[in-house]
Amino acid sequence: MSGLKEQIKSAKNLPQHVAIIMDGNGRWAKKKGFLRAIGHENGVDALRNVATAAAEVNIKYLTVYAFSSENWNRPPKEVKALMGLLVTHLRKELKTLKKNDIRLRAIGDASSLPKSAQKELAEVIDLTKDHKHMTLTLALSYGSREELARAARNLAREVAEGKRSVESIDEKVFEDALYTNFMPDPDLLIRTSNEFRISNYLLWQIAYSELYFTPKLWPDFGADDLYEAIADYLGRERRFGKTSEQLNTEVS
């Protein structure tokens, strides 16, 4: 795959932002006769490999669905194991983040995370705040509908307090009220495990994203799979509501 990697690295229309729904850890474990926690452990390894691969081909933003707001409804034992993984691996991955000049960010309701997870997350985010090559964002206790409702509440509060008028609220103002206001919308959204759903993930932000679905379970998804998804993206024509003829005229 080294040839494909170099081809992608030199592409002019490289996606600036790739978002991933990392799905299939539990099924991967079940297929192999392991506990679900082992699947999540291997999912962390996959994320490390994919994040490194993304940085190597100069992707600027990588956002991954690590724990949804709905995941709190899973069995308490599994939730506890996931939170434990978050705490133990954040510090362990600091070396990888530093080596690849990756900045860590997070979106979602961080206040709902255990205090130990909040502390570890805040510390690693602070330790990587000056890294500039790529931003890796973890969507933690994140749900897009909650994000949209939160933004609407905050803007409504500003109107009620006389800080802005109703007429001042346009798409840009609304985007600035979202968790993701520090990064561009995803160009490419990847979902693993042969599921064809968005699952309440970045609903506003993926309005014009290219979607890529793969049967690979997340622990089996590696650098080569990421490059294949990007190569597929590079072969598509992004029209944003325009016609092919209009785009060709603009280029010429």
MIVO-266750 format. One record per residue: x, y, z of N, C-alpha, C, O, CB in turn; residue in one letter. Coordinates in steps of 0.05 Angstrom, whole numbers, padded with zeros to 5 digits, always signed. Glycine has a CB too. Layout:
N
XYZXYZXYZXYZXYZA...
This chain:
252
+00016-00024+00000+00000+00000+00000+00017+00025+00000+00006+00047+00000-00019+00000+00024M+00044+00022+00000+00061+00046+00002+00056+00065-00022+00058+00089-00019+00090+00038+00003S+00050+00053-00046+00045+00069-00069+00020+00085-00066+00019+00109-00073+00043+00052-00094G-00001+00073-00055-00026+00087-00050-00022+00109-00029-00034+00131-00032-00048+00068-00042L-00007+00103-00009-00001+00123+00011+00012+00148+00000+00004+00170+00006+00017+00111+00033K+00032+00144-00017+00046+00166-00029+00028+00182-00048+00029+00206-00050+00071+00157-00044E+00010+00167-00063-00009+00180-00081-00028+00198-00065-00033+00220-00074-00025+00158-00096Q-00037+00188-00043-00056+00203-00026-00041+00228-00015-00052+00250-00014-00067+00186-00004I-00017+00223-00006-00002+00245+00007+00003+00269-00012+00004+00291-00003+00025+00234+00016K+00005+00263-00037+00010+00284-00057-00015+00295-00070-00014+00313-00087+00029+00274-00078S-00038+00284-00063-00064+00293-00075-00070+00322-00069-00066+00331-00046-00087+00274-00067A-00081+00336-00088-00087+00364-00084-00114+00368-00070-00119+00387-00056-00088+00378-00111K-00132+00348-00074-00159+00351-00062-00162+00332-00038-00183+00320-00034-00180+00345-00082N-00141+00329-00022-00141+00313+00002-00162+00322+00021-00165+00347+00025-00113+00313+00016L-00178+00304+00034-00197+00313+00053-00183+00327+00077-00164+00316+00088-00215+00290+00064P-00192+00350+00084-00181+00364+00106-00189+00352+00133-00174+00352+00152-00188+00394+00105Q-00214+00342+00133-00225+00331+00158-00238+00304+00153-00256+00302+00136-00246+00351+00170H-00230+00284+00167-00241+00257+00165-00254+00251+00192-00242+00253+00213-00220+00235+00158V-00279+00242+00191-00294+00234+00215-00299+00204+00214-00304+00193+00192-00321+00250+00219A-00298+00190+00236-00301+00161+00236-00321+00152+00258-00319+00161+00281-00274+00147+00240I-00339+00135+00251-00356+00120+00270-00343+00093+00274-00344+00076+00257-00386+00117+00261I-00329+00090+00297-00314+00066+00303-00332+00044+00314-00337+00043+00338-00290+00072+00323M-00342+00027+00296-00363+00008+00304-00353-00020+00301-00338-00027+00282-00388+00013+00288D-00361-00038+00319-00355-00066+00316-00337-00079+00336-00330-00102+00334-00344-00071+00290G-00329-00064+00357-00311-00076+00378-00324-00101+00391-00311-00121+00394-00304-00055+00399N-00349-00098+00399-00363-00120+00412-00366-00145+00394-00361-00167+00403-00390-00111+00422G-00374-00140+00369-00377-00163+00351-00350-00176+00345-00349-00200+00341-00390-00153+00325R-00330-00160+00343-00303-00171+00338-00295-00190+00361-00285-00212+00356-00282-00148+00336W-00300-00181+00385-00294-00198+00409-00311-00223+00409-00300-00245+00414-00298-00182+00435A-00336-00220+00403-00354-00243+00404-00346-00264+00383-00346-00288+00389-00383-00234+00398K-00338-00255+00359-00330-00273+00338-00305-00290+00347-00302-00313+00339-00323-00258+00312K-00289-00278+00363-00264-00291+00372-00267-00305+00399-00248-00316+00409-00241-00271+00372K-00291-00303+00411-00295-00316+00436-00284-00301+00460-00278-00312+00481-00284-00343+00436G-00279-00274+00456-00268-00258+00477-00290-00242+00492-00312-00240+00482-00247-00239+00466F-00283-00231+00514-00301-00212+00528-00302-00186+00512-00283-00180+00498-00291-00207+00557L-00324-00172+00514-00327-00147+00499-00305-00127+00506-00296-00111+00489-00354-00134+00505R-00295-00127+00530-00274-00109+00539-00249-00113+00522-00234-00094+00517-00268-00113+00568A-00244-00138+00514-00220-00143+00497-00224-00130+00470-00204-00120+00458-00215-00174+00494I-00248-00130+00460-00254-00116+00435-00248-00087+00437-00237-00075+00418-00283-00121+00426G-00256-00075+00459-00251-00046+00463-00221-00041+00465-00211-00020+00455-00265-00036+00487H-00206-00059+00478-00177-00056+00480-00164-00055+00452-00147-00038+00447-00165-00078+00497E-00173-00074+00435-00162-00075+00408-00172-00051+00392-00158-00043+00373-00170-00101+00395N-00195-00041+00399-00205-00017+00385-00187+00007+00391-00183+00024+00373-00233-00010+00394G-00176+00009+00415-00157+00030+00421-00131+00027+00404-00121+00047+00394-00149+00029+00452V-00122+00003+00401-00099-00002+00384-00104+00007+00355-00087+00019+00342-00091-00032+00384D-00129+00001+00345-00136+00009+00318-00136+00039+00316-00127+00050+00295-00164-00002+00310A-00146+00053+00336-00147+00082+00335-00119+00094+00334-00114+00113+00319-00162+00094+00359L-00101+00083+00350-00073+00092+00349-00061+00089+00321-00049+00108+00311-00056+00076+00370R-00066+00066+00309-00055+00061+00282-00067+00080+00261-00053+00090+00244-00059+00032+00274N-00093+00084+00263-00107+00100+00243-00100+00130+00247-00096+00144+00227-00138+00097+00246V-00098+00139+00271-00090+00167+00276-00062+00172+00266-00057+00193+00254-00092+00173+00307A-00044+00154+00271-00017+00157+00261-00016+00157+00230-00002+00173+00218+00001+00134+00271T-00032+00139+00218-00033+00138+00189-00045+00164+00177-00035+00174+00157-00049+00114+00180A-00065+00175+00190-00077+00199+00181-00058+00222+00182-00056+00239+00164-00102+00206+00198A-00043+00224+00204-00022+00245+00207-00001+00242+00185+00009+00262+00175-00010+00244+00235A+00006+00218+00179+00028+00213+00159+00021+00222+00131+00038+00228+00115+00035+00184+00159E-00006+00223+00125-00014+00233+00098-00025+00261+00100-00039+00270+00081-00035+00213+00085V-00020+00274+00122-00027+00303+00125-00056+00309+00127-00065+00331+00118-00015+00318+00103N-00072+00291+00139-00099+00298+00146-00098+00318+00169-00083+00313+00188-00117+00272+00154I-00112+00340+00167-00110+00361+00188-00128+00356+00212-00122+00363+00234-00117+00387+00176K-00151+00343+00207-00170+00338+00229-00181+00310+00227-00190+00301+00206-00194+00359+00228Y-00180+00296+00249-00192+00269+00251-00210+00269+00276-00201+00274+00298-00169+00246+00253L-00235+00263+00272-00255+00263+00293-00267+00235+00295-00278+00225+00276-00276+00285+00289T-00267+00223+00319-00276+00196+00322-00298+00194+00344-00296+00208+00364-00253+00177+00329V-00318+00178+00338-00340+00174+00356-00331+00153+00377-00333+00129+00372-00366+00164+00341Y-00322+00163+00400-00310+00145+00420-00331+00134+00439-00330+00111+00448-00289+00159+00435A-00351+00151+00447-00371+00143+00466-00395+00162+00463-00393+00186+00468-00360+00144+00496F-00417+00150+00454-00441+00167+00449-00457+00172+00475-00453+00157+00495-00459+00154+00428S-00474+00191+00474-00491+00197+00497-00510+00173+00502-00518+00168+00525-00508+00222+00493S-00516+00158+00481-00533+00134+00484-00518+00111+00496-00531+00092+00507-00545+00126+00457E-00491+00111+00494-00476+00089+00505-00477+00086+00535-00470+00065+00546-00447+00092+00497N-00487+00107+00548-00491+00105+00577-00512+00084+00584-00514+00075+00607-00499+00133+00589W-00528+00077+00564-00549+00057+00569-00539+00028+00567-00555+00009+00571-00572+00061+00549N-00514+00025+00560-00503-00002+00559-00500-00014+00587-00503+00000+00607-00475-00002+00544R-00495-00041+00589-00492-00053+00615-00471-00038+00632-00449-00031+00622-00483-00082+00613P-00477-00032+00657-00459-00017+00675-00430-00027+00675-00411-00012+00676-00469-00017+00703P-00427-00053+00674-00400-00065+00674-00384-00057+00649-00360-00051+00651-00402-00096+00676K-00398-00056+00626-00384-00048+00601-00377-00019+00602-00355-00011+00593-00401-00055+00577E-00396-00002+00612-00391+00027+00613-00367+00032+00632-00349+00048+00625-00416+00042+00624V-00366+00018+00654-00344+00021+00673-00317+00014+00660-00297+00027+00664-00348+00005+00698K-00318-00008+00644-00293-00017+00630-00284+00004+00610-00261+00009+00607-00298-00044+00617A-00304+00015+00595-00297+00036+00575-00285+00061+00588-00266+00072+00578-00323+00043+00559L-00297+00069+00611-00286+00093+00624-00258+00087+00635-00241+00105+00636-00305+00101+00647M-00254+00062+00645-00228+00055+00654-00207+00055+00632-00185+00064+00636-00229+00027+00667G-00215+00046+00608-00198+00047+00585-00190+00075+00578-00167+00081+00572-00211+00034+00561L-00210+00093+00580-00205+00121+00573-00183+00133+00592-00165+00146+00583-00231+00137+00576L-00186+00127+00617-00167+00138+00637-00139+00126+00633-00120+00141+00633-00177+00132+00665V-00137+00100+00630-00111+00087+00628-00097+00093+00602-00072+00094+00601-00114+00058+00632T-00112+00096+00580-00099+00098+00554-00093+00127+00546-00075+00132+00530-00115+00086+00533H-00107+00146+00557-00101+00174+00550-00072+00181+00555-00058+00192+00538-00119+00194+00565L-00062+00175+00579-00035+00181+00586-00015+00164+00570+00006+00173+00561-00030+00177+00615R-00022+00138+00565-00005+00121+00550-00001+00130+00521+00020+00126+00509-00017+00092+00549K-00022+00143+00510-00020+00151+00482-00007+00178+00478-00003+00188+00456-00048+00153+00470E+00002+00191+00500+00015+00217+00499+00040+00215+00482+00046+00234+00467+00022+00227+00527L+00055+00193+00484+00079+00190+00468+00073+00191+00438+00087+00204+00423+00093+00164+00475K+00052+00177+00430+00044+00176+00402+00035+00204+00393+00042+00213+00371+00021+00156+00397T+00020+00218+00410+00011+00245+00403+00034+00264+00399+00035+00281+00381-00008+00256+00425L+00054+00262+00417+00077+00280+00415+00094+00273+00391+00103+00291+00376+00094+00277+00441K+00099+00247+00386+00115+00239+00363+00104+00249+00337+00119+00256+00319+00118+00209+00363K+00077+00249+00334+00065+00256+00309+00054+00285+00309+00040+00293+00291+00042+00237+00303N+00061+00300+00330+00052+00328+00332+00022+00331+00330+00012+00348+00316+00066+00345+00311D+00008+00313+00344-00022+00313+00344-00033+00326+00368-00025+00321+00391-00032+00283+00342I-00051+00345+00364-00065+00358+00385-00091+00342+00392-00105+00334+00374-00072+00388+00378R-00096+00338+00418-00120+00324+00426-00142+00345+00434-00136+00364+00449-00114+00305+00449L-00166+00340+00425-00189+00356+00433-00212+00337+00439-00210+00313+00434-00197+00377+00411R-00233+00347+00451-00257+00330+00457-00282+00347+00453-00282+00371+00457-00255+00319+00486A-00303+00333+00444-00329+00346+00442-00350+00328+00456-00346+00304+00458-00337+00350+00412I-00371+00341+00466-00391+00326+00481-00394+00336+00509-00382+00357+00516-00384+00296+00481G-00410+00323+00525-00416+00331+00552-00395+00319+00571-00400+00299+00583-00445+00323+00560D-00372+00332+00573-00350+00322+00589-00358+00320+00618-00346+00304+00633-00325+00339+00585A-00376+00336+00627-00384+00337+00655-00397+00311+00664-00398+00305+00688-00403+00360+00660S-00407+00295+00645-00420+00270+00652-00399+00247+00655-00407+00225+00664-00440+00262+00631S-00374+00252+00648-00353+00231+00651-00345+00229+00680-00348+00248+00695-00329+00238+00633L-00335+00206+00689-00324+00204+00716-00302+00225+00720-00288+00233+00701-00312+00175+00721P-00299+00234+00745-00280+00255+00751-00251+00247+00743-00236+00264+00733-00280+00261+00781K-00244+00222+00746-00217+00213+00738-00213+00216+00708-00192+00223+00699-00213+00183+00747S-00234+00210+00693-00232+00212+00664-00231+00242+00656-00215+00249+00638-00256+00199+00650A-00247+00258+00669-00246+00287+00663-00218+00298+00668-00208+00314+00652-00267+00302+00680Q-00206+00290+00690-00179+00300+00698-00158+00292+00678-00142+00308+00669-00172+00290+00726K-00158+00266+00671-00138+00256+00652-00142+00268+00625-00122+00276+00612-00140+00225+00650E-00166+00271+00616-00172+00283+00590-00162+00312+00589-00149+00320+00570-00202+00282+00584L-00169+00327+00610-00161+00356+00611-00130+00358+00611-00120+00376+00598-00172+00369+00636A-00117+00341+00625-00087+00342+00626-00074+00336+00599-00056+00350+00591-00077+00323+00647E-00084+00315+00585-00072+00308+00559-00079+00330+00538-00062+00336+00521-00082+00280+00550V-00103+00340+00540-00110+00362+00521-00091+00386+00526-00082+00398+00506-00140+00371+00526I-00086+00392+00551-00068+00415+00557-00039+00409+00548-00026+00427+00537-00068+00421+00587D-00030+00385+00552-00002+00378+00545+00002+00377+00515+00025+00379+00506+00004+00350+00556L-00019+00375+00499-00016+00374+00470-00027+00399+00456-00029+00400+00431-00031+00350+00458T-00034+00419+00471-00047+00443+00460-00031+00458+00439-00042+00472+00422-00055+00462+00482K-00004+00455+00440+00013+00469+00421+00020+00452+00397+00035+00461+00379+00038+00478+00435D+00010+00428+00395+00016+00411+00372+00000+00420+00348-00023+00428+00351+00010+00381+00378H+00012+00420+00325+00000+00434+00302-00005+00416+00277-00019+00425+00258+00016+00457+00294K+00007+00392+00276+00005+00377+00251-00023+00366+00245-00033+00367+00223+00025+00353+00251H-00036+00356+00266-00063+00345+00263-00078+00348+00289-00066+00347+00311-00063+00315+00254M-00104+00352+00288-00122+00353+00311-00138+00327+00312-00154+00322+00294-00140+00378+00311T-00135+00312+00334-00151+00288+00338-00172+00295+00359-00165+00302+00381-00133+00263+00348L-00197+00293+00351-00219+00300+00369-00235+00275+00377-00244+00260+00360-00238+00320+00356T-00238+00271+00403-00253+00248+00413-00282+00258+00419-00285+00277+00434-00240+00236+00439L-00302+00246+00407-00330+00252+00413-00337+00234+00437-00341+00210+00434-00349+00247+00389A-00339+00246+00461-00344+00231+00485-00369+00240+00499-00373+00264+00503-00319+00235+00504L-00386+00222+00506-00413+00228+00517-00425+00249+00498-00437+00269+00506-00411+00239+00546S-00423+00242+00472-00432+00261+00451-00457+00250+00437-00459+00227+00432-00410+00265+00430Y-00476+00268+00433-00499+00262+00417-00506+00287+00401-00507+00309+00412-00523+00254+00434G-00510+00284+00375-00514+00308+00358-00539+00323+00364-00540+00347+00363-00514+00300+00329S-00561+00308+00370-00586+00322+00377-00583+00339+00402-00593+00361+00403-00609+00302+00380R-00569+00328+00421-00564+00343+00446-00547+00368+00440-00552+00390+00450-00549+00326+00467E-00527+00365+00422-00510+00387+00414-00527+00409+00401-00523+00433+00407-00488+00378+00395E-00545+00402+00383-00562+00421+00369-00581+00435+00389-00585+00459+00387-00578+00408+00347L-00593+00420+00407-00611+00432+00427-00595+00451+00445-00605+00472+00453-00624+00409+00444A-00571+00443+00453-00554+00460+00470-00548+00486+00456-00550+00508+00468-00528+00445+00477R-00541+00485+00430-00535+00509+00415-00560+00527+00414-00557+00552+00417-00525+00502+00387A-00583+00515+00409-00608+00531+00407-00614+00544+00433-00622+00567+00434-00631+00513+00398A-00610+00530+00456-00615+00541+00482-00597+00565+00487-00605+00586+00497-00611+00520+00504R-00571+00562+00481-00552+00583+00486-00558+00608+00470-00556+00630+00480-00524+00573+00480N-00566+00604+00445-00573+00627+00428-00599+00640+00437-00602+00665+00437-00575+00619+00398L-00618+00624+00445-00644+00634+00456-00639+00651+00481-00651+00672+00485-00664+00611+00461A-00620+00641+00498-00613+00656+00522-00601+00683+00515-00607+00703+00528-00594+00639+00539R-00584+00684+00495-00572+00709+00487-00593+00729+00477-00591+00753+00482-00550+00704+00466E-00612+00718+00462-00634+00735+00452-00650+00746+00476-00656+00770+00477-00652+00720+00433V-00657+00728+00495-00673+00736+00518-00658+00757+00535-00671+00775+00547-00679+00712+00535A-00632+00755+00536-00616+00774+00552-00609+00800+00536-00595+00817+00547-00590+00761+00561E-00619+00801+00511-00614+00825+00495-00586+00827+00483-00578+00848+00474-00619+00849+00512G-00571+00805+00483-00544+00805+00473-00543+00802+00442-00523+00809+00430-00528+00782+00485K-00565+00793+00430-00567+00791+00401-00596+00791+00393-00614+00786+00409-00553+00765+00391R-00601+00797+00368-00628+00797+00357-00633+00770+00344-00615+00755+00337-00632+00820+00337S-00659+00763+00341-00666+00738+00327-00655+00739+00299-00646+00718+00289-00696+00735+00327V-00657+00762+00286-00648+00765+00258-00618+00760+00254-00609+00754+00232-00656+00792+00247E-00603+00763+00276-00574+00759+00273-00565+00730+00272-00542+00724+00265-00560+00772+00297S-00584+00712+00278-00577+00683+00278-00579+00671+00250-00601+00667+00240-00596+00668+00297I-00555+00666+00239-00554+00653+00213-00538+00627+00216-00532+00619+00238-00541+00672+00191D-00532+00614+00194-00518+00588+00196-00491+00591+00209-00483+00574+00225-00514+00576+00168E-00476+00612+00203-00450+00616+00215-00452+00620+00245-00436+00608+00260-00435+00640+00202K-00471+00636+00254-00475+00640+00283-00482+00614+00296-00472+00608+00318-00497+00661+00288V-00499+00598+00284-00507+00572+00295-00483+00553+00297-00480+00540+00317-00530+00560+00279F-00467+00552+00276-00444+00535+00276-00424+00543+00298-00412+00525+00310-00429+00537+00248E-00422+00569+00303-00404+00578+00324-00414+00569+00352-00398+00569+00371-00401+00608+00323D-00439+00562+00354-00450+00554+00380-00448+00524+00384-00456+00513+00405-00480+00562+00382A-00438+00509+00364-00435+00480+00366-00408+00473+00379-00390+00489+00381-00437+00467+00338L-00407+00448+00389-00382+00438+00401-00358+00440+00381-00335+00444+00388-00385+00409+00410Y-00365+00437+00355-00344+00434+00334-00335+00461+00322-00325+00461+00300-00354+00416+00313T-00340+00483+00336-00335+00509+00324-00305+00515+00318-00299+00535+00305-00345+00531+00342N-00287+00497+00327-00259+00501+00323-00248+00487+00299-00224+00488+00293-00243+00493+00348F-00265+00473+00284-00255+00458+00261-00275+00459+00238-00299+00464+00242-00250+00429+00269M-00266+00453+00213-00284+00453+00190-00301+00428+00191-00296+00409+00205-00268+00454+00164P-00323+00429+00175-00340+00405+00173-00325+00382+00161-00306+00386+00145-00365+00412+00156D-00332+00357+00167-00319+00334+00155-00323+00333+00125-00344+00337+00115-00329+00308+00168P-00301+00327+00111-00303+00322+00082-00311+00293+00077-00326+00287+00058-00276+00328+00068D-00302+00275+00095-00307+00246+00092-00315+00234+00119-00302+00239+00139-00281+00232+00081L-00337+00219+00118-00346+00204+00142-00344+00174+00136-00355+00164+00117-00376+00212+00150L-00329+00160+00153-00325+00131+00150-00340+00117+00173-00338+00125+00196-00295+00124+00151I-00355+00096+00166-00366+00079+00186-00358+00050+00181-00361+00040+00159-00397+00082+00187R-00349+00037+00202-00341+00009+00200-00363-00010+00208-00384-00001+00217-00316+00003+00217T-00359-00036+00204-00376-00058+00213-00401-00063+00197-00420-00076+00206-00384-00054+00242S-00402-00052+00172-00424-00058+00154-00451-00048+00164-00472-00059+00157-00426-00087+00150N-00451-00027+00181-00475-00014+00189-00479+00012+00173-00459+00026+00168-00475-00008+00220E-00503+00017+00165-00508+00040+00147-00526+00061+00161-00547+00068+00151-00522+00030+00120F-00516+00070+00183-00530+00090+00199-00511+00112+00207-00486+00109+00207-00543+00077+00225R-00522+00135+00214-00506+00158+00223-00504+00158+00254-00485+00168+00265-00517+00184+00213I-00524+00146+00267-00524+00142+00296-00520+00168+00312-00504+00169+00330-00503+00122+00303S-00535+00189+00304-00535+00214+00319-00507+00226+00321-00499+00237+00342-00545+00209+00347N-00492+00225+00299-00464+00235+00299-00461+00258+00279-00465+00254+00255-00445+00212+00292Y-00454+00281+00289-00447+00304+00272-00468+00310+00251-00462+00315+00228-00420+00300+00259L-00494+00310+00259-00516+00313+00240-00515+00339+00224-00519+00339+00200-00542+00310+00254L-00509+00361+00238-00506+00387+00224-00481+00387+00206-00482+00396+00183-00506+00410+00244W-00459+00377+00217-00433+00380+00204-00430+00363+00179-00413+00370+00162-00412+00373+00224Q-00444+00341+00177-00440+00323+00154-00460+00328+00131-00464+00311+00114-00442+00294+00162I-00472+00352+00130-00492+00359+00110-00481+00353+00082-00496+00344+00064-00500+00388+00112A-00455+00358+00077-00444+00354+00050-00420+00335+00051-00403+00335+00033-00436+00380+00038Y-00417+00319+00072-00395+00300+00074-00399+00277+00055-00422+00269+00049-00392+00290+00103S-00377+00266+00045-00378+00241+00030-00379+00218+00050-00364+00218+00069-00354+00238+00010E-00397+00198+00045-00400+00176+00064-00387+00151+00053-00389+00145+00029-00430+00171+00070L-00373+00137+00071-00359+00112+00063-00364+00091+00084-00358+00094+00108-00328+00117+00060Y-00376+00068+00075-00382+00046+00093-00365+00022+00086-00361+00016+00063-00412+00039+00092F-00356+00008+00107-00339-00015+00102-00348-00038+00121-00357-00033+00143-00309-00009+00107T-00346-00063+00112-00354-00085+00129-00333-00091+00151-00339-00107+00169-00358-00110+00112P-00310-00080+00149-00289-00085+00169-00299-00077+00197-00310-00055+00201-00263-00070+00162K-00295-00094+00216-00300-00087+00244-00277-00069+00253-00255-00072+00245-00303-00113+00262L-00284-00050+00271-00264-00030+00278-00237-00040+00286-00217-00029+00277-00275-00013+00300W-00234-00061+00303-00207-00070+00310-00191-00080+00287-00166-00081+00288-00209-00092+00331P-00204-00088+00265-00190-00097+00241-00184-00075+00221-00171-00079+00200-00206-00119+00227D-00194-00051+00226-00191-00028+00208-00164-00015+00213-00158-00006+00235-00214-00007+00212F-00147-00015+00192-00120-00005+00196-00113+00017+00176-00130+00029+00163-00100-00027+00194G-00087+00023+00175-00077+00044+00157-00085+00040+00128-00094+00059+00115-00047+00046+00160A-00082+00016+00118-00089+00010+00090-00118+00015+00085-00126+00024+00063-00081-00019+00083D-00135+00008+00104-00164+00012+00101-00170+00042+00100-00187+00051+00085-00180-00001+00124D-00156+00058+00117-00160+00087+00116-00152+00098+00089-00166+00114+00077-00143+00100+00138L-00129+00088+00078-00120+00098+00052-00139+00091+00030-00143+00106+00011-00092+00087+00046Y-00151+00067+00032-00171+00059+00012-00196+00077+00013-00207+00084-00008-00179+00029+00016E-00204+00084+00037-00227+00102+00040-00221+00129+00028-00238+00142+00015-00235+00104+00069A-00197+00139+00033-00189+00166+00023-00186+00165-00007-00194+00184-00021-00163+00175+00036I-00176+00143-00018-00173+00140-00047-00201+00140-00060-00204+00152-00081-00158+00114-00054A-00220+00127-00047-00247+00127-00057-00258+00155-00057-00271+00164-00077-00265+00108-00040D-00253+00170-00036-00262+00198-00034-00250+00215-00057-00264+00231-00069-00254+00210-00007Y-00224+00210-00062-00210+00226-00083-00222+00222-00111-00219+00239-00128-00181+00219-00083L-00235+00199-00114-00247+00194-00140-00275+00204-00144-00288+00201-00165-00248+00164-00145G-00286+00217-00123-00313+00228-00124-00313+00258-00133-00293+00272-00130-00327+00225-00097R-00336+00266-00143-00339+00294-00150-00358+00307-00130-00381+00299-00127-00351+00297-00179E-00347+00327-00116-00363+00340-00095-00375+00366-00108-00361+00384-00115-00345+00348-00070R-00402+00365-00110-00415+00387-00125-00428+00408-00107-00433+00430-00117-00436+00375-00143R-00434+00402-00082-00447+00421-00064-00471+00435-00076-00474+00459-00074-00426+00442-00055F-00488+00419-00090-00512+00430-00101-00510+00440-00129-00530+00446-00142-00523+00451-00084G-00485+00442-00140-00481+00452-00167-00480+00429-00186-00481+00405-00178-00454+00468-00168K-00479+00435-00212-00477+00414-00233-00447+00410-00240-00430+00427-00233-00493+00422-00258T-00442+00387-00253-00414+00382-00261-00405+00403-00281-00381+00411-00280-00413+00354-00274S-00423+00412-00298-00416+00433-00318-00407+00459-00304-00388+00472-00312-00439+00438-00337E-00422+00466-00283-00414+00490-00268-00386+00488-00255-00371+00506-00256-00435+00496-00247Q-00381+00465-00244-00355+00461-00231-00332+00462-00252-00311+00473-00246-00355+00434-00217L-00337+00450-00275-00317+00450-00296-00312+00478-00306-00289+00485-00313-00326+00432-00320N-00333+00494-00308-00330+00522-00317-00314+00538-00296-00297+00554-00303-00358+00535-00321T-00319+00533-00270-00304+00547-00249-00275+00540-00250-00258+00558-00245-00316+00541-00222E-00269+00515-00255-00240+00506-00256-00226+00519-00279-00203+00528-00276-00239+00475-00257V-00239+00519-00303-00226+00530-00326-00226+00560-00326-00216+00572-00345-00241+00520-00351S
